[in-house]
Amino acid sequence: MQCFFNINLFFLAIKSLRVLKSNYSVEMIIILIGYMGSGKSTIGQKLSETLHMDYLDLDAYIEKKEALTISELFRAKGEIYFRKIESHYLKDVLSKDDLIVSLGGGTPCYGTNMQLIASAANVKSIYLKASIPQLTERLRKEKKDRPLISHLNTDEELVEFIGKHLFERSIYYSQAEITLSVDKKSVNDIVEAIVMELF
């Protein structure tokens, strides 16, 4: 019975959002923040389907605009250049309407990016918080596709790397309006929790 009640609330929240948007032209940008491997892209795409809002991955957006991959940008022009244009394109994205955006893991931690997000109109920022064990389990399988950790040879090195990064970045991630733990939760569970938090 409890499960049925929650599902009804979930769909009621979605219906309410659609009515609100159609009747009052409410525009919203949902920003997903979190460490690599926290599921930002997967959750963003599913949330997009659920809420009938467009989805945008900031890294993919930058790659399209610059006609280079993120790795190529780093190699050819350096991190300082990349962080500068990253902030520029973030401002561009924040000027749009009705959009779900997943940020790169480092985006909130540079320049005034979190201030830009906090001061933008009709923006809801959500930190998808995953524990070190959860991130290690996910990233172990993806190491070869992630240049930042591809050089790490053992689980111990991976755990140490993630732990250090999370410690440094948590001050920025925690500035999000909403924090959701994603440990041991399905994509549907997380999307439902986001909708219930938003509405």
MARSE-676187 format. One record per residue (C-alpha): chain; x, y, z; residue in one letter. Coordinates in steps of 0.5 Angstrom, whole numbers. Each point is the difference from the previous one (the first is absolute). Example, Ala and Ser with C-alpha at 12.3 -4.5 7.8 and 13.67 -1.06 7.14 Angstrom:
<atoms>
<atom 'A' <25 -9 16> 'a'> <atom 'A' <2 7 -2> 's'> 
</atoms>
This chain:
<atoms>
<atom 'A' <0 0 0> 'm'> <atom 'A' <6 5 2> 'q'> <atom 'A' <3 -2 -7> 'c'> <atom 'A' <-6 2 -4> 'f'> <atom 'A' <-1 6 4> 'f'> <atom 'A' <7 3 -2> 'n'> <atom 'A' <-1 -2 -7> 'i'> <atom 'A' <-7 4 0> 'n'> <atom 'A' <4 6 3> 'l'> <atom 'A' <5 -1 -5> 'f'> <atom 'A' <-5 1 -6> 'f'> <atom 'A' <-4 5 3> 'l'> <atom 'A' <7 4 1> 'a'> <atom 'A' <1 -1 -7> 'i'> <atom 'A' <-7 2 -2> 'k'> <atom 'A' <0 6 4> 's'> <atom 'A' <7 3 -3> 'l'> <atom 'A' <-3 -1 -7> 'r'> <atom 'A' <-6 4 2> 'v'> <atom 'A' <4 5 3> 'l'> <atom 'A' <4 1 -6> 'k'> <atom 'A' <-5 0 -5> 's'> <atom 'A' <-5 5 4> 'n'> <atom 'A' <5 5 3> 'y'> <atom 'A' <6 -1 -5> 's'> <atom 'A' <5 -2 6> 'v'> <atom 'A' <7 -1 -3> 'e'> <atom 'A' <5 -4 4> 'm'> <atom 'A' <7 -3 -1> 'i'> <atom 'A' <2 -6 4> 'i'> <atom 'A' <8 0 1> 'i'> <atom 'A' <3 -7 2> 'l'> <atom 'A' <6 0 4> 'i'> <atom 'A' <5 -5 3> 'g'> <atom 'A' <6 -4 -1> 'y'> <atom 'A' <1 -4 -6> 'm'> <atom 'A' <-3 -7 0> 'g'> <atom 'A' <-6 3 4> 's'> <atom 'A' <-5 -1 -5> 'g'> <atom 'A' <-1 7 -2> 'k'> <atom 'A' <-1 -2 -8> 's'> <atom 'A' <-4 -6 1> 't'> <atom 'A' <-5 4 5> 'i'> <atom 'A' <0 6 -4> 'g'> <atom 'A' <-2 -4 -6> 'q'> <atom 'A' <-6 -4 4> 'k'> <atom 'A' <-2 7 3> 'l'> <atom 'A' <0 3 -7> 's'> <atom 'A' <-5 -6 -2> 'e'> <atom 'A' <-4 1 7> 't'> <atom 'A' <-1 7 0> 'l'> <atom 'A' <0 1 -8> 'h'> <atom 'A' <5 5 1> 'm'> <atom 'A' <7 1 -5> 'd'> <atom 'A' <6 -3 3> 'y'> <atom 'A' <7 3 -1> 'l'> <atom 'A' <7 -3 2> 'd'> <atom 'A' <4 6 1> 'l'> <atom 'A' <7 -4 -2> 'd'> <atom 'A' <-4 -2 -7> 'a'> <atom 'A' <-2 7 -1> 'y'> <atom 'A' <7 3 1> 'i'> <atom 'A' <3 -6 -5> 'e'> <atom 'A' <-6 2 -5> 'k'> <atom 'A' <2 8 0> 'k'> <atom 'A' <7 -1 0> 'e'> <atom 'A' <0 -6 -5> 'a'> <atom 'A' <5 -3 5> 'l'> <atom 'A' <0 -6 5> 't'> <atom 'A' <1 2 7> 'i'> <atom 'A' <6 -4 0> 's'> <atom 'A' <3 4 -6> 'e'> <atom 'A' <-2 7 3> 'l'> <atom 'A' <4 -2 6> 'f'> <atom 'A' <6 -2 -4> 'r'> <atom 'A' <0 5 -6> 'a'> <atom 'A' <-2 6 5> 'k'> <atom 'A' <1 -2 7> 'g'> <atom 'A' <-4 0 6> 'e'> <atom 'A' <-1 8 1> 'i'> <atom 'A' <-3 1 -7> 'y'> <atom 'A' <-5 -6 1> 'f'> <atom 'A' <-2 3 7> 'r'> <atom 'A' <-1 7 -3> 'k'> <atom 'A' <-4 -3 -6> 'i'> <atom 'A' <-4 -5 5> 'e'> <atom 'A' <-2 6 4> 's'> <atom 'A' <-2 4 -6> 'h'> <atom 'A' <-4 -6 -3> 'y'> <atom 'A' <-4 -1 7> 'l'> <atom 'A' <-2 7 0> 'k'> <atom 'A' <-3 -1 -7> 'd'> <atom 'A' <-4 -6 2> 'v'> <atom 'A' <-2 3 7> 'l'> <atom 'A' <-4 5 -5> 's'> <atom 'A' <-4 -5 -3> 'k'> <atom 'A' <-7 -3 2> 'd'> <atom 'A' <-3 -6 2> 'd'> <atom 'A' <7 -4 0> 'l'> <atom 'A' <3 -6 4> 'i'> <atom 'A' <8 1 0> 'v'> <atom 'A' <5 -5 3> 's'> <atom 'A' <7 4 1> 'l'> <atom 'A' <7 -3 0> 'g'> <atom 'A' <2 -3 7> 'g'> <atom 'A' <5 6 0> 'g'> <atom 'A' <-5 6 -2> 't'> <atom 'A' <-2 2 6> 'p'> <atom 'A' <7 1 3> 'c'> <atom 'A' <3 5 -4> 'y'> <atom 'A' <-1 7 -1> 'g'> <atom 'A' <-7 3 2> 't'> <atom 'A' <-4 -6 -3> 'n'> <atom 'A' <-4 -1 6> 'm'> <atom 'A' <-1 7 1> 'q'> <atom 'A' <-3 0 -7> 'l'> <atom 'A' <-5 -5 2> 'i'> <atom 'A' <-2 2 6> 'a'> <atom 'A' <-2 7 -2> 's'> <atom 'A' <-3 -2 -7> 'a'> <atom 'A' <-8 0 0> 'a'> <atom 'A' <-4 -6 0> 'n'> <atom 'A' <6 -5 1> 'v'> <atom 'A' <0 -6 5> 'k'> <atom 'A' <6 -3 1> 's'> <atom 'A' <1 -7 3> 'i'> <atom 'A' <6 -4 2> 'y'> <atom 'A' <0 -7 -1> 'l'> <atom 'A' <4 -2 6> 'k'> <atom 'A' <3 -7 -1> 'a'> <atom 'A' <5 -3 5> 's'> <atom 'A' <7 -2 -1> 'i'> <atom 'A' <-1 -8 0> 'p'> <atom 'A' <-6 1 -5> 'q'> <atom 'A' <4 5 -5> 'l'> <atom 'A' <6 -5 1> 't'> <atom 'A' <-5 -6 -2> 'e'> <atom 'A' <-2 4 -6> 'r'> <atom 'A' <6 3 -3> 'l'> <atom 'A' <4 -6 1> 'r'> <atom 'A' <-4 -2 -6> 'k'> <atom 'A' <1 6 -4> 'e'> <atom 'A' <7 2 1> 'k'> <atom 'A' <3 -1 -7> 'k'> <atom 'A' <-5 5 -2> 'd'> <atom 'A' <1 5 5> 'r'> <atom 'A' <7 4 -1> 'p'> <atom 'A' <0 3 7> 'l'> <atom 'A' <1 -7 3> 'i'> <atom 'A' <2 -5 -6> 's'> <atom 'A' <7 0 3> 'h'> <atom 'A' <-2 -3 7> 'l'> <atom 'A' <2 -7 0> 'n'> <atom 'A' <-3 -3 7> 't'> <atom 'A' <-7 1 4> 'd'> <atom 'A' <4 3 5> 'e'> <atom 'A' <3 6 -4> 'e'> <atom 'A' <-7 1 -3> 'l'> <atom 'A' <-3 1 7> 'v'> <atom 'A' <5 4 2> 'e'> <atom 'A' <-1 5 -6> 'f'> <atom 'A' <-7 0 1> 'i'> <atom 'A' <0 1 7> 'g'> <atom 'A' <5 6 -1> 'k'> <atom 'A' <-4 3 -6> 'h'> <atom 'A' <-7 0 4> 'l'> <atom 'A' <3 3 6> 'f'> <atom 'A' <3 6 -4> 'e'> <atom 'A' <-7 0 -4> 'r'> <atom 'A' <-5 -1 6> 's'> <atom 'A' <0 8 2> 'i'> <atom 'A' <-2 1 -7> 'y'> <atom 'A' <-5 -6 -1> 'y'> <atom 'A' <-3 2 6> 's'> <atom 'A' <-2 7 -2> 'q'> <atom 'A' <-6 -4 -5> 'a'> <atom 'A' <-7 2 3> 'e'> <atom 'A' <-2 -7 0> 'i'> <atom 'A' <5 -6 2> 't'> <atom 'A' <-2 -7 -2> 'l'> <atom 'A' <3 -7 2> 's'> <atom 'A' <1 -4 -6> 'v'> <atom 'A' <3 -6 4> 'd'> <atom 'A' <-4 -7 -2> 'k'> <atom 'A' <-5 3 -3> 'k'> <atom 'A' <-3 -1 -7> 's'> <atom 'A' <-1 6 -5> 'v'> <atom 'A' <-7 0 0> 'n'> <atom 'A' <0 0 8> 'd'> <atom 'A' <5 6 -1> 'i'> <atom 'A' <-4 4 -5> 'v'> <atom 'A' <-7 -1 4> 'e'> <atom 'A' <4 3 6> 'a'> <atom 'A' <2 6 -4> 'i'> <atom 'A' <-7 1 -2> 'v'> <atom 'A' <-2 0 7> 'm'> <atom 'A' <5 4 2> 'e'> <atom 'A' <-2 5 -5> 'l'> <atom 'A' <-7 0 0> 'f'> 
</atoms>
